[in-house]
């Protein structure tokens, strides 16, 4: 560390010599001047930390020297201790008036002088640190792109940076000293509301988004934050307002949301973008549509998007799960019945087709309906008419039919299990929803979507997942698709007490991937022998538990049974079959 520099100014050589002897013992860097004029000439090249300045000198006295030093901005941080044989109060006061920091009277003791010098030097160090801090703050204040504005307790504007002028479309020089309400007359008053909240409650307001009016812009979205402005005694004396222009970000977010979701269908993958475009193209039609997809892929969401995107949106959307009812109950459910049509029919009832008149009917699991129901559906599609169970009166209906299945209807047609004429009536347009394993790039987006839902439900603030959890989610086969992902995230929310979901919060079937999913679900085996060996290893590793083995291999249980038959895989006699 460099020694502090001291300049001695005195027209008596003996005084200079005495002071030099004292100060050199303390390792100060010493210079001396025999007159006020010499001192002013030395300053630019030496720039001392402290000046010991004698008052009574021939020519320019100490008061004048001090006054000139203080008039120069370059030397304003130099400390000055005046030295004089005069002990009168008025001399001291005059010295303080012209800018001296302290005063010492001749004759003085060495210890007294050194003590005063140490105190003044510490004060200078503190002031220098504060000056540096203030300069840094000013640089930040001037350079940040956020508008920063301070007000006093009466909402009078104390200071504003250049960014405030740019964001708010008003000159900062015109508003400083004005009441906030009168300075910002053109805006939506959102800024004033935030300031008033802080001044009234003395609390911080964070991330308050408003759409405000701007004199030169058609539309502007800003995010406001405010904090109490406190003095050194922690007394609130005003508030600081930070204004961030997020118009571009807001517009990009809105555009991204529109691209990545369509009627709550979430996805940014290329396959989902194709589905969005297809849904948009179908929005103005009444075409019959067949929606194909595995369980949990979101077939009902697609049906809703088709209905609410059509001119039937103000009419009913009626949903029927065709696999949940027997043939007789499904016939009554779809077409209605009259009183006495069958045992228990104590009153007449309209069916789902009639309830959907003018709107849309969505028939889920259409591949499970019986030949009789298939025939009746074909008539409705062709003739737009039907009879209720037990009735001979024909009912006319104007309804759009949407159907969905997780079965291969083309294969069922080939096997004679589904009417070919009905199949082609249903699939005028076909929408194939990809399984989640084929669009894994959508997993983070879906995670974010479900996080927002469950944060509201569970009143939590979970906002992320660990890298290991992301890896597991990106490697897992997701046989239950988006529905399984939703349930997995809900399971994690129940267990997670932090802000980040970790592996221990996941359901067992996902955690099992760490140690057991050694076979990639999309792996293409080189030969049937390799595939048979892989299935056998999975069965052995899971103790021949079919559900676990299927998950490990990334296939459904029916597929596992098919492979077991195909490769004649049999359990060892010492293992209990499950």
C-alpha positions in Angstrom: 0.0 0.0 0.0 1.3 3.4 -0.9 2.0 5.8 2.0 -0.4 8.8 2.4 0.9 12.0 1.0 1.1 15.2 3.1 1.9 18.7 1.9 3.3 21.1 4.5 2.7 24.8 3.7 4.6 27.3 6.0 6.8 30.3 5.4 9.1 29.4 8.4 11.8 26.8 7.5 12.1 25.8 11.1 8.4 24.9 11.3 8.7 22.9 8.1 11.7 21.0 9.4 9.9 20.2 12.7 6.8 18.8 11.0 8.9 16.8 8.5 10.8 15.1 11.3 7.5 14.1 13.0 5.8 12.9 9.9 8.7 10.9 8.4 8.8 8.7 11.5 5.2 7.7 10.5 6.3 6.9 6.9 4.2 9.6 5.3 5.2 10.8 1.8 6.2 14.5 2.5 6.5 17.6 0.4 6.8 21.2 1.5 6.0 24.7 0.2 7.3 28.0 1.6 4.4 30.1 0.4 0.8 29.8 -0.7 1.8 30.4 -4.3 4.3 27.5 -4.2 1.7 25.2 -2.6 -0.9 25.9 -5.4 1.8 25.1 -8.0 2.8 21.9 -6.3 -0.8 20.5 -6.0 -1.4 19.3 -9.6 1.8 17.1 -9.7 1.7 15.9 -6.1 -2.0 15.7 -5.3 -1.6 15.2 -1.5 -4.2 13.4 0.7 -3.7 16.1 3.4 -2.4 19.7 3.6 -1.0 21.1 6.9 -1.6 24.8 6.1 -0.2 27.6 8.2 -2.5 30.7 8.3 -0.2 33.6 8.9 2.2 33.7 5.9 3.7 36.6 3.9 2.0 37.1 0.6 -1.0 34.8 0.3 -2.3 33.7 3.7 -3.7 30.3 4.6 -7.3 31.4 4.3 -6.9 32.5 0.7 -4.9 29.3 -0.2 -7.7 27.2 1.3 -10.4 29.1 -0.5 -8.6 28.6 -3.9 -8.1 24.9 -3.3 -11.8 24.4 -2.5 -12.8 26.4 -5.6 -11.0 23.7 -7.8 -13.2 20.6 -8.3 -10.0 18.5 -8.9 -8.8 19.1 -5.3 -12.1 18.9 -3.5 -11.3 15.6 -1.7 -8.0 16.9 -0.3 -8.1 17.3 3.5 -6.9 20.5 5.1 -5.7 21.0 8.7 -5.0 24.7 9.5 -2.1 25.4 11.7 -1.8 28.7 13.7 -0.6 30.3 16.9 -3.9 32.1 17.2 -6.4 30.3 19.4 -9.3 32.7 19.0 -12.7 31.1 18.1 -13.2 33.6 15.3 -10.0 32.4 13.6 -11.2 28.8 13.8 -14.6 29.6 12.4 -13.1 31.6 9.5 -11.0 28.6 8.7 -14.0 26.3 8.7 -15.9 28.8 6.5 -13.3 28.7 3.8 -13.2 24.9 3.8 -10.8 23.6 6.4 -11.4 20.2 7.9 -9.7 20.7 11.2 -7.6 23.2 13.2 -4.5 22.8 15.4 -3.0 25.5 17.6 0.8 26.1 18.0 2.5 25.0 20.1 1.1 21.4 19.8 2.2 18.0 21.1 3.3 15.4 18.6 0.6 13.0 19.7 -2.1 15.5 19.2 -1.0 16.3 15.7 -0.7 12.6 14.7 -4.1 11.8 16.2 -5.7 14.6 14.2 -3.9 13.4 11.0 -5.1 9.8 11.6 -8.7 11.0 12.1 -8.7 13.1 9.0 -7.1 10.4 6.9 -9.8 7.9 8.0 -12.4 10.4 7.1 -10.9 10.9 3.7 -10.8 7.1 3.1 -14.5 6.9 4.0 -15.4 9.8 1.8 -13.3 8.4 -1.1 -15.2 5.1 -0.8 -18.5 6.9 -0.7 -17.5 9.0 -3.7 -16.6 5.9 -5.6 -19.9 4.2 -4.6 -21.8 7.3 -5.6 -20.0 7.6 -8.9 -20.8 3.9 -9.6 -24.4 4.5 -8.7 -24.6 7.5 -11.0 -23.1 5.5 -13.8 -25.6 2.8 -13.4 -28.4 5.3 -13.0 -27.4 7.0 -16.3 -26.7 3.8 -18.3 -29.4 1.3 -17.4 -32.2 0.9 -19.9 -34.8 0.8 -17.1 -36.4 4.0 -16.2 -35.5 5.0 -12.6 -37.4 7.8 -10.8 -37.4 8.9 -7.2 -40.1 10.9 -5.4 -40.3 12.4 -1.9 -43.1 11.7 0.5 -45.4 14.1 -1.3 -44.8 12.4 -4.6 -42.7 15.3 -5.9 -40.1 14.0 -8.4 -36.6 14.3 -7.1 -34.6 12.7 -9.8 -35.1 10.7 -13.1 -32.6 9.1 -15.4 -32.4 9.3 -19.2 -34.2 6.0 -19.7 -37.3 7.4 -18.0 -37.5 10.1 -20.8 -37.2 7.4 -23.5 -39.7 5.0 -21.9 -42.3 7.6 -20.8 -41.9 9.9 -23.8 -41.3 13.0 -21.6 -38.3 15.1 -20.8 -36.8 14.4 -17.4 -35.8 18.0 -17.1 -39.4 19.1 -17.4 -40.7 16.7 -14.7 -38.0 17.1 -11.9 -39.5 19.1 -9.1 -43.1 18.5 -10.3 -45.8 16.5 -8.6 -46.0 13.0 -10.1 -49.7 13.3 -10.9 -49.2 16.5 -12.9 -46.1 15.4 -14.7 -47.5 12.2 -16.0 -50.9 13.3 -17.3 -51.0 11.2 -20.4 -50.5 7.8 -18.9 -52.7 5.2 -17.4 -51.9 6.1 -13.8 -50.5 2.7 -13.1 -47.1 4.2 -12.1 -48.8 6.5 -9.6 -50.8 3.6 -8.2 -47.6 1.6 -7.5 -45.9 4.6 -5.9 -48.9 5.3 -3.7 -48.9 1.7 -2.5 -45.3 1.9 -1.5 -45.6 5.3 0.2 -48.7 4.2 2.0 -47.6 0.7 3.2 -43.8 1.3 3.1 -43.6 -2.1 1.3 -41.9 -3.1 -1.9 -44.1 -3.6 -5.0 -42.6 -6.0 -7.5 -43.3 -6.9 -11.1 -46.6 -5.0 -11.6 -47.5 -5.2 -15.3 -49.6 -2.5 -16.9 -50.4 -1.6 -20.5 -49.9 2.2 -20.6 -50.5 5.0 -23.0 -47.5 6.6 -24.7 -47.6 9.8 -26.7 -45.5 8.4 -29.6 -46.4 4.6 -29.4 -49.6 2.8 -30.3 -49.2 0.4 -27.4 -46.7 -0.1 -24.6 -46.4 -2.7 -21.8 -44.3 -1.9 -18.8 -43.4 -3.7 -15.6 -43.3 -1.5 -12.5 -41.4 -2.1 -9.3 -41.1 0.3 -6.4 -39.3 0.4 -3.1 -39.3 2.8 -0.1 -36.6 5.5 -0.1 -35.0 5.7 3.3 -32.6 8.1 5.0 -29.6 7.1 7.2 -32.0 6.6 10.1 -34.2 4.2 8.1 -37.0 6.7 8.0 -39.0 6.5 4.8 -38.6 9.8 2.9 -40.0 8.8 -0.4 -40.0 6.0 -3.0 -38.0 4.7 -6.0 -39.9 3.6 -9.1 -38.3 1.3 -11.7 -40.0 1.2 -15.1 -39.1 -1.6 -17.5 -40.4 -1.5 -21.0 -41.4 -5.1 -21.8 -43.5 -4.4 -24.9 -41.3 -6.5 -27.2 -41.0 -9.3 -24.7 -44.8 -9.3 -24.1 -45.5 -9.4 -27.8 -43.0 -12.3 -28.3 -44.5 -14.2 -25.3 -48.0 -13.7 -26.7 -46.8 -14.9 -30.2 -45.0 -17.8 -28.6 -48.0 -18.8 -26.6 -50.2 -18.6 -29.7 -47.7 -20.8 -31.5 -47.2 -23.3 -28.7 -50.8 -23.8 -27.6 -54.1 -24.1 -29.4 -57.2 -24.4 -27.2 -55.0 -25.7 -24.3 -53.2 -28.2 -26.6 -49.6 -27.7 -25.6 -46.6 -28.2 -27.9 -44.0 -26.5 -30.0 -42.7 -29.6 -31.9 -43.1 -29.7 -35.7 -45.8 -32.4 -35.4 -47.9 -30.3 -33.1 -47.4 -27.2 -35.4 -48.8 -29.3 -38.3 -51.8 -30.2 -36.1 -52.4 -26.5 -35.2 -52.4 -25.6 -38.9 -54.7 -28.4 -39.7 -57.1 -27.4 -36.9 -57.1 -23.8 -38.2 -57.9 -25.0 -41.7 -60.8 -27.1 -40.4 -62.2 -24.3 -38.2 -64.7 -23.1 -40.8 -66.0 -26.5 -41.9 -68.6 -29.0 -40.6 -66.6 -32.0 -41.9 -66.7 -35.3 -40.0 -63.3 -35.9 -38.4 -61.6 -39.0 -37.0 -59.1 -38.3 -34.3 -56.5 -41.1 -33.8 -54.2 -41.3 -30.8 -53.1 -43.4 -27.9 -54.8 -43.0 -24.5 -53.7 -39.8 -22.8 -52.6 -37.9 -25.9 -55.3 -35.3 -25.8 -57.9 -36.4 -28.3 -60.7 -34.7 -26.3 -58.8 -31.4 -26.4 -58.5 -31.7 -30.2 -62.3 -32.3 -30.3 -62.9 -29.2 -28.2 -60.6 -27.1 -30.4 -62.5 -28.2 -33.5 -65.8 -27.4 -31.9 -64.9 -24.0 -30.4 -63.1 -23.0 -33.5 -66.2 -23.6 -35.7 -69.3 -21.6 -36.3 -71.0 -24.1 -33.9 -69.0 -22.8 -30.9 -72.1 -21.2 -29.3 -74.0 -24.5 -29.5 -73.5 -27.6 -27.3 -70.5 -29.9 -27.4 -71.8 -33.3 -26.2 -69.2 -36.0 -25.3 -69.9 -39.7 -25.1 -67.5 -42.5 -24.1 -68.6 -45.4 -26.2 -66.5 -48.0 -24.4 -68.1 -47.3 -21.0 -71.6 -48.6 -21.8 -73.1 -51.8 -23.0 -74.8 -51.9 -26.4 -78.3 -51.4 -25.1 -77.3 -48.6 -22.8 -75.2 -46.9 -25.4 -78.1 -47.1 -27.9 -80.4 -45.4 -25.4 -77.7 -42.9 -24.5 -77.0 -41.9 -28.1 -80.5 -41.9 -29.5 -82.8 -41.6 -26.5 -85.8 -43.7 -25.6 -89.5 -43.4 -25.0 -91.3 -44.4 -21.8 -91.7 -48.1 -21.4 -89.2 -48.9 -24.1 -87.4 -51.3 -21.7 -87.4 -52.3 -18.1 -86.6 -49.2 -16.0 -87.6 -46.7 -18.7 -90.1 -44.9 -16.5 -90.0 -41.7 -18.5 -89.0 -40.6 -22.0 -85.6 -39.2 -22.5 -83.8 -37.5 -25.4 -80.4 -38.9 -26.5 -77.1 -37.3 -26.9 -77.5 -36.7 -30.6 -80.7 -34.7 -30.0 -79.0 -32.8 -27.1 -76.2 -31.8 -29.5 -78.6 -30.5 -32.2 -77.0 -27.5 -33.9 -73.7 -28.3 -32.2 -71.2 -31.1 -32.1 -71.2 -34.6 -30.7 -67.9 -36.2 -29.8 -67.8 -40.0 -29.8 -64.8 -41.2 -27.9 -63.5 -44.8 -28.3 -65.6 -45.3 -31.5 -63.7 -48.5 -32.2 -65.4 -50.3 -29.3 -69.0 -49.9 -30.6 -71.0 -53.0 -31.6 -72.2 -53.7 -35.2 -75.8 -52.6 -34.3 -74.6 -49.2 -33.1 -72.3 -48.9 -36.1 -75.3 -49.4 -38.4 -77.3 -46.7 -36.6 -74.4 -44.3 -36.6 -74.0 -44.8 -40.4 -77.7 -43.8 -40.9 -77.3 -40.7 -38.8 -74.2 -39.7 -40.8 -75.9 -40.4 -44.1 -79.5 -39.3 -43.5 -79.2 -36.9 -40.5 -82.0 -38.8 -38.8 -82.7 -41.6 -36.3 -85.4 -43.1 -34.1 -85.4 -43.2 -30.3 -85.4 -46.7 -28.7 -89.0 -47.9 -28.6 -90.3 -45.2 -31.0 -91.2 -45.2 -34.7 -91.1 -41.4 -35.1 -88.1 -40.3 -37.1 -86.1 -37.5 -35.5 -84.1 -35.1 -37.7 -80.9 -33.7 -36.3 -78.2 -31.2 -37.5 -75.1 -32.2 -35.7 -71.4 -32.4 -36.5 -69.8 -35.7 -35.6 -66.3 -36.0 -34.3 -64.9 -39.4 -33.3 -61.8 -40.6 -31.6 -60.1 -44.0 -31.1 -56.9 -45.5 -29.8 -57.5 -48.6 -32.0 -56.3 -49.3 -35.5 -59.7 -49.0 -37.3 -58.2 -50.0 -40.6 -57.1 -53.3 -39.1 -60.5 -53.8 -37.5 -62.1 -53.2 -40.9 -59.8 -55.9 -42.4 -60.8 -58.3 -39.6 -64.5 -57.6 -40.2 -64.9 -56.0 -36.8 -65.8 -52.5 -38.1 -67.9 -51.5 -41.0 -65.9 -50.3 -43.9 -68.6 -47.8 -45.1 -68.8 -46.3 -41.6 -65.0 -46.1 -41.4 -64.8 -44.0 -44.5 -67.7 -41.8 -43.4 -65.9 -41.1 -40.1 -62.5 -40.4 -41.6 -63.4 -37.7 -44.2 -60.5 -35.9 -42.4 -58.1 -37.8 -40.1 -56.1 -36.2 -37.4 -53.3 -38.3 -36.0 -52.0 -37.1 -32.6 -48.4 -38.3 -31.9 -47.6 -40.1 -28.6 -45.6 -38.1 -26.2 -42.5 -40.3 -26.8 -42.5 -39.0 -30.4 -42.5 -35.3 -29.3 -40.3 -35.3 -26.3 -39.1 -31.8 -27.1 -42.6 -30.7 -25.8 -42.0 -32.2 -22.3 -40.4 -29.0 -20.8 -43.2 -26.9 -22.2 -45.8 -29.3 -20.8 -44.0 -29.3 -17.5 -44.2 -25.5 -17.3 -47.9 -25.6 -18.2 -48.7 -28.1 -15.5 -46.5 -26.3 -13.0 -48.6 -23.2 -13.4 -51.8 -25.3 -12.8 -50.5 -27.1 -9.8 -48.9 -24.0 -8.2 -52.4 -22.5 -8.0 -54.0 -25.8 -6.8 -51.4 -26.5 -4.1 -50.5 -22.9 -3.3 -46.8 -23.5 -4.0 -44.1 -21.8 -6.0 -42.3 -24.6 -7.7 -40.6 -23.3 -10.8 -38.3 -26.0 -12.1 -36.9 -29.5 -12.1 -33.4 -30.8 -11.6 -31.2 -31.8 -14.5 -31.6 -35.5 -13.5 -35.4 -35.2 -13.5 -35.3 -33.6 -17.0 -33.1 -36.4 -18.2 -35.5 -39.0 -16.8 -38.5 -37.3 -18.3 -36.8 -37.1 -21.7 -35.8 -40.8 -21.6 -39.0 -42.2 -20.2 -41.3 -43.9 -22.8 -44.6 -42.3 -21.4 -47.0 -45.1 -22.2 -49.7 -43.0 -20.7 -48.7 -40.0 -22.7 -49.6 -36.4 -21.6 -52.0 -37.7 -19.0 -49.3 -39.8 -17.3 -46.9 -36.8 -17.4 -49.6 -34.6 -15.7 -50.2 -37.2 -13.0 -46.4 -37.6 -12.5 -46.0 -33.9 -12.0 -48.9 -33.8 -9.6 -47.3 -36.6 -7.7 -44.1 -34.6 -7.5 -45.9 -31.5 -6.4 -47.4 -33.4 -3.4 -44.0 -34.5 -2.2 -41.9 -31.5 -3.1 -41.3 -28.9 -0.3 -38.8 -26.8 -2.2 -38.9 -24.8 -5.5 -37.3 -27.5 -7.6 -38.6 -31.0 -8.3 -36.0 -33.6 -7.6 -35.7 -37.4 -8.4 -37.0 -38.4 -5.0 -40.3 -36.6 -5.7 -41.1 -38.7 -8.9 -43.4 -41.7 -9.0 -41.7 -45.1 -8.7 -42.1 -46.0 -12.4 -40.1 -42.9 -13.4 -37.4 -43.4 -10.7 -37.0 -47.0 -11.9 -35.6 -45.6 -15.2 -32.4 -44.8 -13.4 -31.5 -48.4 -12.7 -33.8 -50.4 -15.0 -34.4 -48.7 -18.3 -31.3 -50.0 -20.0 -33.2 -50.5 -23.3 -34.1 -47.4 -25.2 -37.7 -47.5 -26.1 -37.0 -46.5 -29.7 -34.2 -49.1 -30.1 -34.2 -51.0 -33.3 -32.9 -54.5 -32.6 -30.5 -55.9 -35.2 -32.3 -59.3 -35.2 -35.2 -61.2 -33.7 -32.7 -63.0 -31.4 -31.5 -59.6 -30.0 -35.1 -58.5 -29.4 -36.0 -61.8 -27.7 -33.0 -61.6 -25.5 -33.8 -58.0 -24.5 -37.4 -59.0 -23.5 -36.2 -62.0 -21.6 -33.7 -59.9 -19.6 -36.4 -57.4 -18.8 -38.7 -60.2 -17.5 -35.9 -61.7 -15.4 -34.8 -58.4 -14.0 -38.4 -57.6 -12.9 -39.1 -61.1 -11.5 -41.5 -61.7 -14.5 -43.7 -58.8 -13.4 -45.4 -58.1 -16.7 -46.3 -54.4 -16.0 -42.8 -53.5 -14.9 -41.2 -55.4 -17.8 -43.4 -53.7 -20.3 -42.5 -50.3 -18.8 -38.9 -51.2 -18.9 -39.1 -52.1 -22.6 -41.3 -49.1 -23.4 -44.2 -51.2 -24.7 -47.8 -51.9 -23.7 -48.7 -55.1 -21.9 -50.5 -56.6 -24.9 -47.3 -56.0 -26.9 -45.3 -57.7 -24.2 -47.6 -60.8 -24.3 -47.4 -60.8 -28.1 -43.6 -60.9 -27.9 -43.7 -63.6 -25.3 -45.8 -65.8 -27.5 -43.7 -64.9 -30.6 -40.4 -65.8 -28.9 -41.9 -68.6 -26.7 -40.6 -66.9 -23.6 -41.6 -68.9 -20.5 -41.0 -68.2 -16.8 -38.6 -70.4 -14.8 -40.4 -72.8 -12.5 -39.0 -71.1 -9.4 -40.6 -67.7 -10.1 -44.2 -66.9 -9.3 -45.9 -65.6 -12.5 -47.6 -62.1 -12.1 
